[in-house]
């Protein structure tokens, strides 16, 4: 039967036909070289590697856990590998040191796999070719180390074709071939198919079915000692049990019933029920779940058949299935929190690692619960038990430290996808955030694909409250294939940083895309679409799924000014002036980090499309826009996102404060300006007035104070030098009633310069109260920043303003703006816009610096362009 399986499959792997190669049986005898015309395409992974290559230990591994570190096994050079070409030795070396990570979620597991696979590969040609194929695939992710003319597909196809050809020969041999070496070959080929980019349901299922057939053979196979048998059983048993059970749970078909019923892995691998119940650090979940997943699949299938034949009396009945659901749910809940490690596993796990494995294990128990509740009991997703499991999966995932491999973090795709299918409201945002964080740290494409499937499902207004209907629709769209691959890949590739999975229908290879990215993704300061600091751009108001920690939002509005208009063009000018700020050259020496590559995801969210004809409508648009953007969850999950607004005239501060009030209540205002902006609207000289005329760029803080948006007694004006109304101090008295403390432009000379001003500001406001930081560019002297609507001589220099901003970095700034930049009045050098762009950079830096201790999940900056 096994020969039949591989007779039909071998022809699918493209590549040259190689003669059957038998591996050597003793060291020192001349051996035949592996035949591949592409073997020299891969340079040695270690500089200075010699022809003899690394040492491979040929002694069989001892039973148990006394495994020597890989470094002690591969630290010398002997003649054992002299029969291999240099490139083949290099691939084996890369497998041990790099590629073996893709089959382990802990360093101890990686060591055991290498110690088992490498000696087997030297004695089994099919496994040797398969191992080199896997190593070449993994090495291809290291794009910088690959020659530009390297044909990955042809090389890997050649290795896999040779492996299959030798496998057929070895299956026909009557003696001298280890059954477990052949199973290891099948396992490795299965992983290769998933990683090769050719993978579909048929290409890797044939290997699983081949494993079933081989496990079912009863003939004695010589050359397998009890030690080899024990370690081999562990590897093959762990792999087979996990892939079979996850296939049963996550696909509509699963594996052929008669095969799995009669030739199950526990019987074939001679494991007992007692031995099969522990938290397996190979798969990062308890082994009793393997049977549970298959029982759930069987019950779900029977429920589906019962529903489809409602008018026919068939067995089992609804009552039988309800009782099975009771048994399943009861057993799962009883096991949550009660799984234990094997004693020898505990010896290699730190307390922190054990806790993370336990958290991952619990996510799989709740995954099973969700399938019982939804597919067997057929409860709605809104059921409290379903939602409780969704929330618990999210909580457990948050307990696991993000990592780029060798951690249970890489095993969370299946639970998170299941939770995402059932999540409602804010839980969807958390699932999105966690999956995106997994993709950012691991760069595994099936994680991104899973997130795309969820986004499509969430945006679908059609009611998909039935699991099997959803699976059927996904099959029609060829989505379930990707999901099944992703789920199995998560189990098979623990510790893998990036794999080569590419949809068969995709015409452009990932290598080609990576090459294009390397060649053309960089930008000079003067090139590219104008976003702030070359940040990624998205119309966030129409894309609620786009999450960020800090958003740059333009407010091109200037019809509430009292003198010169033109600030509607301010956002465009500030973005253009920020062109020399990039992720590649954004390190801030005063803060000691680069705000564009730190924990925070910073996004340019474009402009609010503000109506220029109706101020009342414009005010409502800004209020709703700020509220929409500020209320979203942040990308890091550590706090609400921060908004920095590019004005626009200063009246935009009122809708911004209204939005912040919904989240924080009254906030303190740090107001850099030449003018008070707390004027009563009646102070403007006109007999004509209306409610709409009250909304202007000099009265917005008066309105905000009267609405209770500003914390009375904790706010500060800085840089004042304005003339007052009338013939007395009425304006200051109004300002006092609104709770502002005033620092004039002249005070900088009397209280210790910028440092003294900053110290006084921090003393008056404090470091814990939420602060709205508002910078009117006219706080700077018009000789240095002429491009503004209401210039006032005698202002601070740009250096003084920047020094003050740097020294108030301890404030809890929850929102900010830079306003009144009117480029029509700017100089030829655009100095006003340059100052404004630098002000934004300093505010960004302070926001990111304050958030550093509380950021939970690091974010990728792959989308941030670099400056050459």
C-alpha positions in Angstrom: 0.0 0.0 0.0 2.8 2.4 0.9 4.4 1.8 -2.5 1.1 2.6 -4.2 0.9 5.9 -2.3 4.4 7.1 -3.5 4.3 5.6 -7.0 1.6 8.1 -7.9 3.1 11.0 -6.0 6.8 10.9 -7.1 6.1 12.4 -10.5 4.7 15.6 -9.0 8.1 16.8 -7.8 9.8 18.5 -10.7 13.5 18.0 -11.2 16.1 15.7 -12.8 15.9 12.0 -12.3 18.8 10.7 -10.2 20.0 7.2 -9.9 19.1 5.4 -6.7 21.7 6.2 -4.1 22.5 4.0 -1.1 24.2 5.6 1.8 27.5 4.2 3.1 27.5 1.5 5.8 30.9 2.2 7.3 33.2 5.2 7.8 36.3 5.5 5.7 35.1 3.7 2.6 34.7 5.7 -0.6 31.1 6.8 -1.1 29.2 8.0 -4.1 28.4 11.7 -4.1 24.9 13.1 -4.0 24.0 14.0 -7.5 22.5 17.5 -8.1 23.7 19.9 -10.6 22.8 22.8 -8.4 24.8 21.7 -5.4 27.4 24.4 -5.7 24.7 27.2 -5.8 24.7 27.4 -2.0 27.8 28.7 -0.3 28.9 27.3 3.1 27.1 28.9 6.0 30.2 29.3 8.0 33.1 31.4 6.6 36.3 29.3 6.3 34.5 25.9 6.1 36.8 23.3 4.7 36.2 20.3 2.4 35.7 17.9 5.3 32.8 19.8 6.7 31.3 19.5 10.2 31.3 16.3 12.3 28.1 14.3 12.3 27.9 11.9 15.2 27.2 8.4 13.8 26.6 6.7 17.1 23.0 5.9 17.8 21.4 8.3 20.4 20.9 6.9 23.9 17.4 6.5 25.3 16.1 9.1 27.7 17.0 12.8 28.0 20.7 12.8 28.5 21.2 14.6 25.2 24.5 16.4 24.7 24.4 19.9 23.3 24.5 20.0 19.5 27.6 22.1 19.6 29.5 19.2 21.1 28.4 16.9 18.3 29.3 19.2 15.5 32.4 20.9 16.6 35.1 18.8 14.8 35.9 17.6 11.3 36.4 14.0 10.4 36.4 11.9 7.2 32.8 10.7 7.8 31.5 13.3 5.4 34.3 13.3 2.9 32.0 11.5 0.4 29.6 14.5 0.4 30.3 17.6 -1.7 31.0 20.8 0.2 27.6 22.3 -0.6 25.8 19.3 0.8 27.8 19.4 4.0 27.0 23.1 4.2 23.3 22.3 4.0 23.6 19.7 6.8 25.5 22.2 8.9 22.7 24.8 8.3 20.1 22.2 9.2 21.7 21.6 12.6 22.3 25.3 13.4 19.3 27.0 11.8 16.7 24.9 9.9 16.1 22.5 12.7 14.3 25.3 14.5 11.3 24.8 12.3 10.5 21.5 14.0 11.0 22.5 17.6 9.3 24.9 20.0 12.1 24.5 22.6 15.9 24.2 22.4 15.8 20.8 24.1 13.4 19.5 21.4 15.7 20.9 18.7 18.7 19.0 20.2 16.8 15.7 20.2 15.6 16.1 16.7 19.1 16.9 15.4 20.6 14.0 17.2 18.1 11.6 15.8 17.7 12.9 12.2 21.3 13.6 11.2 22.8 10.1 11.8 19.7 8.6 10.2 20.2 10.9 7.2 23.7 9.7 6.7 22.5 6.1 6.6 19.3 6.7 4.6 19.6 8.5 1.2 15.9 9.5 1.0 16.1 11.2 4.4 19.4 12.9 3.5 17.9 14.4 0.3 14.7 15.5 2.2 16.8 17.1 5.0 18.8 19.0 2.4 15.6 20.1 0.7 14.3 21.4 4.0 17.6 23.1 4.8 17.6 24.8 1.4 14.1 26.0 1.8 14.9 27.5 5.2 18.1 29.0 4.0 16.2 30.7 1.2 14.6 33.0 3.8 18.0 34.5 4.4 17.8 36.5 1.2 20.9 38.4 1.8 23.0 35.2 1.7 21.6 33.9 -1.6 23.2 34.4 -5.0 20.9 36.5 -7.2 20.9 33.8 -10.0 19.9 31.1 -7.5 17.0 29.0 -8.7 15.4 27.8 -5.5 12.5 25.9 -7.0 14.7 23.8 -9.3 17.2 23.0 -6.6 14.6 22.0 -4.0 12.6 20.1 -6.6 15.7 18.2 -7.5 16.4 17.3 -3.8 12.7 16.2 -3.3 12.6 14.2 -6.5 15.8 12.4 -5.4 14.3 11.8 -2.0 11.1 10.3 -3.4 13.0 8.0 -5.8 15.3 6.7 -3.1 12.2 6.3 -0.8 10.5 4.0 -3.3 13.7 1.9 -3.5 14.0 1.7 0.3 10.4 0.7 0.7 11.0 -2.2 -1.6 14.1 -3.3 0.3 13.5 -6.3 2.6 16.2 -5.5 5.1 18.7 -3.0 6.2 16.4 0.0 6.3 15.0 1.5 9.5 11.2 1.9 9.4 11.6 5.0 11.6 14.2 6.5 9.2 11.6 6.1 6.4 8.9 7.7 8.6 11.3 10.5 9.3 11.7 11.0 5.6 8.0 11.1 5.1 7.7 13.6 7.9 10.4 15.8 6.4 8.9 15.6 2.9 5.6 16.7 4.4 7.2 19.7 6.0 9.0 20.4 2.7 5.7 20.3 0.7 4.2 22.8 3.1 7.2 25.1 2.9 7.9 24.7 -0.8 5.2 26.9 -2.2 3.6 24.0 -4.1 1.7 22.9 -1.1 -2.0 22.0 -1.4 -4.2 19.5 0.4 -3.1 16.7 -1.9 0.6 17.4 -1.8 1.1 17.0 2.0 -1.9 14.7 2.7 -0.2 12.0 0.6 2.7 12.0 3.0 0.4 11.6 6.0 -1.5 8.8 4.3 1.9 7.3 3.5 2.9 7.4 7.1 -0.4 5.6 8.0 0.3 2.9 5.5 3.9 2.4 6.7 2.9 2.4 10.4 0.4 -0.4 9.5 3.1 -2.7 8.1 3.7 -5.7 10.4 6.8 -7.1 8.8 9.9 -7.1 10.9 12.5 -4.5 9.9 16.1 -5.2 10.8 18.6 -2.7 11.9 16.4 -1.0 14.5 17.7 -1.3 18.0 15.6 -0.6 21.1 17.4 2.7 21.7 16.8 4.0 18.2 13.2 2.6 18.4 12.4 4.7 21.5 13.7 8.0 20.3 12.2 7.5 16.9 8.8 6.6 18.3 8.9 9.9 20.2 9.5 12.0 17.2 7.2 10.2 14.7 4.5 9.7 17.3 4.5 13.4 18.4 4.4 14.6 14.8 1.8 12.2 13.5 -0.6 12.5 16.5 -0.6 16.3 16.2 -1.0 16.6 12.5 -3.7 13.9 12.3 -5.8 15.4 15.1 -5.6 19.0 13.8 -6.5 17.8 10.3 -9.5 16.1 11.8 -10.6 19.2 13.7 -9.9 21.9 11.1 -11.0 20.3 7.8 -14.3 18.9 6.6 -12.8 15.6 5.5 -9.9 14.7 7.9 -8.1 11.4 7.3 -9.7 8.2 6.0 -11.7 6.7 8.8 -10.9 3.0 8.3 -7.1 3.8 8.3 -7.1 5.9 11.5 -9.5 3.6 13.3 -7.6 0.4 12.7 -4.1 1.7 12.4 -4.1 4.6 14.9 -0.7 5.9 16.0 -1.1 4.8 19.6 -1.4 1.1 18.6 1.2 1.3 15.9 3.7 3.1 18.1 2.9 0.8 21.0 1.9 3.6 23.4 -0.5 2.9 26.2 -3.3 5.2 27.3 -1.5 6.2 30.5 1.7 7.1 28.5 -0.3 9.2 26.2 -1.5 11.8 28.7 1.0 14.6 29.4 1.7 18.1 28.2 3.9 17.5 25.2 6.6 20.1 24.7 6.8 19.1 21.1 3.3 20.3 20.3 2.8 22.6 23.3 -0.5 21.1 24.3 -1.6 18.0 26.2 -1.6 14.8 24.3 -5.1 13.7 25.5 -6.4 16.5 23.2 -5.4 14.5 20.2 -8.2 12.0 20.8 -10.5 14.7 21.9 -10.1 16.6 18.7 -11.0 13.5 16.7 -14.0 12.8 18.9 -15.2 16.3 18.4 -14.8 16.0 14.6 -16.8 12.7 14.6 -19.6 14.2 16.7 -19.7 17.3 14.6 -20.0 15.2 11.4 -22.8 13.1 12.9 -24.6 16.3 14.0 -24.3 17.7 10.5 -25.6 14.4 8.9 -28.5 14.4 11.4 -29.5 17.9 10.5 -29.2 17.2 6.8 -31.6 14.2 7.2 -34.1 15.6 9.7 -37.0 13.7 8.1 -35.2 10.4 8.4 -34.7 8.4 11.6 -31.0 7.7 11.8 -28.5 6.8 14.5 -27.1 8.4 16.6 -30.0 10.6 17.7 -29.9 14.2 18.9 -30.1 12.9 22.5 -27.0 10.6 21.8 -25.1 13.6 20.5 -26.1 15.8 23.4 -24.8 13.2 25.8 -21.6 13.0 23.8 -21.3 16.7 24.0 -21.8 16.5 27.8 -19.0 14.0 28.1 -16.7 16.0 25.9 -17.3 19.3 27.6 -17.0 17.7 31.1 -13.7 16.0 30.3 -12.2 19.1 28.8 -13.2 21.3 31.7 -11.9 18.8 34.1 -8.5 18.8 32.4 -8.0 22.5 32.2 -5.2 23.5 34.6 -4.5 19.8 35.5 -2.1 18.8 32.8 1.4 17.8 33.9 4.8 17.5 32.2 6.7 14.3 32.1 9.4 14.4 34.9 12.3 14.5 32.4 10.7 17.5 30.6 10.5 19.4 33.8 14.3 19.1 34.1 14.9 21.1 31.0 12.2 23.8 31.5 12.6 26.9 33.6 9.7 28.0 35.7 8.9 30.8 33.2 9.0 28.4 30.3 6.7 25.9 32.1 4.2 28.7 32.7 4.2 29.7 29.1 3.6 26.1 28.0 0.8 25.8 30.5 -0.8 29.0 29.1 -0.5 27.7 25.5 -2.0 24.4 26.6 -5.0 26.1 28.1 -5.6 27.9 24.8 -6.0 24.5 23.1 -8.4 23.2 25.7 -10.6 26.3 25.1 -10.2 25.8 21.4 -11.7 22.3 21.9 -14.5 23.7 24.1 -15.4 26.2 21.4 -15.7 23.4 18.8 -17.9 21.4 21.2 -20.2 24.3 22.0 -20.5 25.5 18.4 -20.3 22.4 16.2 -21.7 19.7 18.4 -24.1 21.6 20.7 -24.6 24.1 17.9 -24.9 27.1 20.3 -24.8 30.6 18.9 -21.5 32.4 19.1 -23.2 34.9 21.5 -23.6 32.2 24.1 -21.8 33.2 27.3 -19.8 30.0 27.4 -18.5 30.5 23.9 -17.5 34.1 24.7 -15.9 33.1 28.0 -13.6 30.7 26.1 -12.8 33.4 23.5 -11.7 35.8 26.3 -9.7 33.1 28.0 -7.8 32.3 24.9 -6.9 36.0 24.5 -5.9 36.2 28.2 -3.6 33.2 27.9 -2.0 34.5 24.7 -1.2 37.7 26.4 0.7 35.8 29.1 3.1 34.4 26.5 6.1 36.5 25.7 6.4 37.4 22.0 9.5 35.7 20.5 10.9 34.9 17.1 11.1 31.2 17.7 11.7 28.3 20.2 8.7 29.3 22.2 5.1 28.4 22.6 4.4 31.8 21.1 4.7 30.1 17.6 1.9 27.6 18.5 -0.9 30.1 18.9 -2.2 30.4 15.4 -4.9 27.7 15.8 -6.3 28.9 19.1 -6.3 32.6 18.0 -8.0 31.7 14.7 -10.7 29.8 16.5 -11.2 32.6 19.0 -11.3 35.1 16.1 -14.1 33.1 14.3 -16.2 33.6 17.4 -15.0 36.9 18.8 -17.4 39.9 19.1 -16.7 43.6 19.7 -13.4 44.5 21.3 -12.3 40.9 21.4 -11.9 41.0 17.6 -9.5 43.9 18.0 -7.5 41.9 20.5 -7.3 38.9 18.2 -6.3 41.1 15.4 -3.6 42.7 17.5 -2.2 39.4 18.7 -2.1 37.8 15.2 -0.5 40.9 13.8 2.1 40.8 16.6 2.8 37.1 15.8 3.3 38.0 12.2 5.5 40.9 13.1 7.8 38.8 15.2 7.7 35.5 13.3 7.0 36.6 9.7 5.1 33.4 9.0 2.8 34.1 6.1 0.0 31.8 7.1 -0.5 33.9 10.2 -1.2 36.9 8.0 -3.4 34.8 5.8 -5.4 33.6 8.8 -5.9 37.3 9.8 -7.0 38.1 6.3 -9.6 35.3 6.5 -10.9 36.7 9.8 -11.1 40.2 8.4 -13.1 38.9 5.5 -15.4 37.0 7.9 -15.8 40.0 10.2 -16.7 42.4 7.4 -19.3 40.0 6.0 -22.7 41.2 6.9 -24.2 37.8 6.0 -24.9 35.7 9.1 -22.3 32.9 9.3 -23.3 31.5 12.6 -23.0 27.9 11.6 -19.5 26.4 11.6 -20.0 23.8 8.9 -21.7 26.4 6.6 -18.7 28.6 7.1 -16.3 25.8 6.3 -18.3 25.0 3.2 -18.1 28.6 1.9 -14.4 28.7 2.7 -13.8 25.5 0.7 -15.6 27.1 -2.2 -13.2 30.0 -2.0 -10.2 27.7 -1.5 -9.7 29.3 1.9 -9.9 26.2 4.0 -6.9 24.8 2.2 -4.9 27.8 3.4 -6.3 27.5 6.9 -5.5 23.8 7.2 -2.0 24.4 5.9 -1.6 27.2 8.4 -2.8 25.2 11.4 -0.7 22.2 10.5 2.2 24.5 9.8 1.9 26.0 13.2 2.3 22.5 14.7 5.1 21.4 12.4 7.2 24.6 12.4 7.6 25.7 16.0 10.5 28.0 16.2 10.5 29.0 12.6 11.1 32.7 11.9 9.8 32.8 8.3 8.8 30.1 5.8 8.4 29.9 2.1 4.7 29.2 1.9 3.3 30.7 -1.3 -0.2 30.2 -2.7 -0.1 28.1 -5.8 -2.3 30.6 -7.6 0.2 33.4 -6.9 2.2 34.1 -10.1 5.1 36.0 -8.5 7.4 34.1 -6.2 8.3 35.4 -2.8 12.0 35.4 -3.7 11.1 37.8 -6.6 9.0 40.0 -4.3 11.9 40.1 -1.8 14.3 41.0 -4.5 12.0 43.9 -5.7 11.6 45.0 -2.1 15.4 45.1 -1.6 16.0 47.0 -4.8 13.2 49.6 -4.8 11.7 50.1 -1.3 14.2 52.7 -0.2 13.5 56.4 -0.7 15.6 59.6 -0.6 14.3 62.5 1.5 13.2 64.3 -1.6 11.3 61.3 -3.2 8.2 59.4 -2.5 4.6 60.3 -1.7 4.5 63.0 0.9 3.5 61.6 4.3 4.8 62.8 7.6 8.4 61.4 8.0 7.7 58.9 5.2 5.4 57.0 7.6 2.9 54.4 6.3 -0.3 56.1 5.2 -3.8 55.0 5.6 -7.2 56.7 5.5 -7.8 55.6 9.1 -11.3 57.1 9.3 -12.5 54.6 6.6 -10.4 51.7 7.7 -11.3 50.9 11.3 -9.2 47.7 11.2 -6.0 49.8 11.0 -4.5 50.0 14.5 -1.8 52.4 15.7 -0.4 53.8 18.9 0.2 57.3 17.6 -1.7 58.8 14.7 -0.8 61.9 12.7 -4.0 63.5 11.4 -4.4 66.6 9.3 -7.1 69.2 9.9 -7.0 71.5 6.9 -9.4 74.1 8.3 -8.9 77.9 8.5 -12.3 79.6 8.3 -12.4 80.5 12.0 -9.4 82.9 11.8 -9.6 86.6 12.7 -6.8 87.8 10.5 -4.8 86.1 7.7 -6.2 82.8 6.4 -4.1 80.0 4.7 -3.6 77.5 7.5 -5.7 75.0 5.6 -2.5 74.3 3.7 -0.5 73.8 6.9 -0.8 69.9 7.0 0.6 69.6 3.5 3.5 72.0 4.3 4.4 70.3 7.5 4.4 66.9 5.9 6.7 68.2 3.1 9.0 69.8 5.7 9.3 66.4 7.5 10.8 64.7 4.5 14.3 64.3 6.1 12.8 62.6 9.1 12.9 58.8 8.4 13.1 55.6 10.3 16.6 55.1 9.0 17.7 58.5 10.3 15.3 59.1 13.2 17.5 58.4 16.2 16.9 61.1 18.8 20.2 61.7 20.7 18.6 63.6 23.6 16.2 60.6 24.2 18.5 57.8 23.3 16.2 56.0 20.9 14.5 56.2 17.6 10.8 56.9 18.0 10.0 55.6 14.5 11.5 52.1 15.3 10.6 51.8 18.9 7.6 50.0 20.4 5.0 52.3 19.0 3.2 51.9 15.6 3.0 55.4 14.2 0.8 56.1 11.2 -0.1 59.0 9.0 -3.9 58.8 8.9 -4.3 61.5 6.2 -6.6 64.5 6.5 -10.1 65.0 7.8 -12.2 66.0 4.8 -13.5 69.2 6.4 -16.2 71.3 4.7 -14.9 74.8 3.9 -18.3 76.5 3.6 -20.0 75.8 6.9 -18.1 76.2 10.2 -20.8 74.5 12.2 -20.6 71.4 10.0 -16.8 71.6 10.0 -16.8 71.7 13.8 -19.1 68.6 13.9 -16.9 66.8 11.4 -13.7 67.4 13.4 -15.4 66.4 16.7 -16.6 63.1 15.2 -13.3 62.4 13.5 -11.2 62.9 16.6 -13.7 60.8 18.7 -13.5 58.0 16.1 -9.7 57.9 16.0 -9.1 58.3 19.7 -11.6 55.6 20.9 -10.0 52.8 18.9 -7.8 50.2 20.6 -4.1 50.9 20.2 -1.8 48.5 18.3 0.2 47.7 21.4 -2.8 47.3 23.7 -1.0 49.3 26.4 -3.1 52.5 26.3 -5.5 54.4 24.2 -3.9 55.7 21.0 -2.5 59.3 20.9 -3.4 61.8 18.2 -1.2 64.6 16.9 -3.1 67.0 14.7 -1.5 69.1 12.0 -3.5 72.3 11.6 -5.3 74.2 10.4 -6.2 77.1 12.6 -6.3 76.8 16.4 -10.0 76.4 16.7 -9.5 72.6 16.1 -8.4 72.3 19.8 -12.1 72.5 20.9 -13.3 69.4 19.0 -10.0 67.6 20.1 -10.7 68.4 23.7 -14.3 67.2 23.4 -13.1 63.8 22.1 -10.5 63.5 24.9 -13.0 64.3 27.5 -15.0 61.2 26.5 -12.0 59.1 27.5 -10.2 61.0 30.2 -12.6 63.6 31.6 -11.2 67.1 32.1 -7.6 67.4 31.0 -4.8 69.9 31.6 -3.8 72.1 28.7 -0.2 73.2 28.0 -0.7 76.0 25.5 2.3 77.5 23.6 1.0 80.7 22.0 1.6 84.4 21.6 -2.1 84.9 22.4 -4.4 83.9 25.3 -7.2 82.2 23.2 -9.4 82.3 26.2 -11.3 85.4 25.0 -15.0 85.7 25.5 -16.5 85.7 21.9 -18.1 89.0 22.7 -14.6 90.6 22.9 -14.4 90.6 19.1 -15.5 94.1 17.8 -18.8 93.5 16.0 -22.4 94.2 16.6 -23.3 91.2 14.5 -23.1 87.9 16.3 -24.4 84.3 16.1 -23.8 81.1 17.9 -21.6 79.9 15.0 -19.4 83.0 15.3 -18.5 82.0 18.9 -16.5 79.2 17.4 -13.2 80.9 16.4 -9.5 80.5 16.9 -9.4 82.9 19.8 -12.3 81.7 22.0 -12.0 77.9 21.8 -10.4 77.6 25.3 -13.1 79.9 26.8 -15.8 77.5 25.4 -13.9 74.4 26.5 -13.5 75.8 30.0 -17.2 76.6 30.2 -18.0 73.0 29.1 -15.8 71.6 31.8 -13.3 70.1 29.4 -10.2 71.7 31.0 -8.9 70.9 34.5 -9.2 74.2 36.3 -5.9 75.2 38.0 -3.6 72.7 36.1 -3.2 74.4 32.8 -0.5 76.7 31.5 0.0 79.4 28.8 3.6 79.7 27.6 5.1 82.4 25.3 2.5 85.1 25.7 3.1 88.5 24.4 -0.3 89.6 23.1 -2.1 92.9 23.4 -5.3 92.8 25.5 -8.8 94.1 24.9 -10.1 97.4 26.2 -8.2 99.5 28.7 -7.6 97.2 31.6 -6.9 93.7 32.8 -10.2 92.1 32.0 -8.7 89.5 29.7 -6.4 88.3 32.4 -9.2 88.2 34.9 -11.2 86.0 32.5 -8.2 83.8 32.0 -7.7 83.5 35.8 -11.3 82.3 36.2 -10.5 79.6 33.6 -7.7 78.3 35.7 -4.7 79.1 33.5 -1.2 80.0 34.7 0.6 82.4 32.4 4.2 82.5 31.4 5.1 85.4 29.1 7.7 85.4 26.4 9.8 87.8 28.4 9.8 85.5 31.5 12.3 83.2 29.8 15.0 85.8 30.7 14.0 86.0 34.3 13.4 82.4 35.4 16.4 80.5 34.1 16.0 80.2 30.4 14.3 77.2 28.7 15.1 74.9 31.6 13.5 77.3 34.1 10.4 77.6 31.9 10.1 73.9 31.6 10.6 73.3 35.3 7.8 75.8 36.1 5.5 74.1 33.6 6.0 70.6 35.1 5.5 72.0 38.7 2.2 73.6 37.7 0.8 70.7 35.7 2.3 67.5 37.3 3.3 64.3 35.6 0.2 62.2 36.0 -2.8 64.3 34.9 -3.7 63.8 31.2 -2.4 66.7 29.2 -3.3 68.2 25.8 -0.3 69.9 24.4 -1.1 72.6 21.9 1.6 74.6 19.9 0.6 77.6 18.0 3.5 78.3 15.7 3.2 82.0 16.4 4.9 81.4 19.8 8.1 81.5 17.7 9.3 85.0 16.7 8.1 85.9 13.2 11.6 86.6 12.2 12.2 82.8 12.5 8.7 81.6 11.7 6.9 84.2 9.5 4.4 81.7 7.9 1.5 82.3 10.3 -1.8 84.2 10.4 -1.3 86.4 13.5 2.4 87.1 13.9 3.6 88.8 17.0 7.2 90.2 17.3 9.3 89.4 20.3 8.7 85.6 20.4 11.0 82.8 21.4 13.5 81.3 19.1 12.9 77.8 17.6 15.8 76.5 19.7 14.2 77.8 22.9 10.8 76.3 22.1 12.4 72.9 21.3 14.5 72.9 24.5 11.4 73.6 26.5 9.5 70.7 24.8 12.3 68.3 25.5 12.4 69.3 29.1 8.7 68.7 29.7 8.9 65.1 28.3 7.7 63.7 31.7 4.2 65.1 31.2 1.4 62.6 30.4 0.6 63.9 27.0 -2.6 62.2 25.6 -3.1 64.5 22.6 -1.3 67.3 20.8 -1.5 69.7 17.9 0.7 72.1 15.9 -1.4 74.8 14.4 -1.6 78.1 12.5 1.1 77.2 9.9 0.2 79.3 6.9 2.8 78.5 4.1 1.7 81.4 1.9 3.5 83.8 4.3 6.5 81.6 4.8 10.0 82.4 3.5 11.7 80.7 0.6 13.4 78.2 2.9 10.0 77.2 4.4 11.4 77.8 7.8 8.1 77.9 9.6 7.0 74.5 8.3 10.5 73.1 9.2 10.0 74.3 12.8 6.6 72.8 12.9 7.9 69.4 11.7 10.6 69.4 14.3 8.0 70.2 17.0 6.0 67.1 16.0 9.2 65.0 16.1 9.9 66.2 19.7 6.3 65.5 20.8 6.4 62.1 19.2 9.6 61.3 20.9 8.2 62.2 24.3 5.0 60.2 23.8 7.0 57.1 22.8 9.4 57.5 25.6 6.7 57.7 28.2 5.0 54.7 26.7 8.1 52.5 26.8 7.6 50.9 30.3 4.0 49.9 29.5 4.2 48.7 25.9 3.1 45.1 25.8 3.8 44.0 22.2 6.5 45.1 20.0 5.5 46.2 16.5 7.2 45.7 13.1 8.5 48.6 11.1 8.7 46.7 7.8 6.3 49.2 6.3 8.4 52.2 7.3 10.5 53.5 4.4 14.2 54.3 5.0 16.2 57.3 3.8 19.3 56.7 1.7 
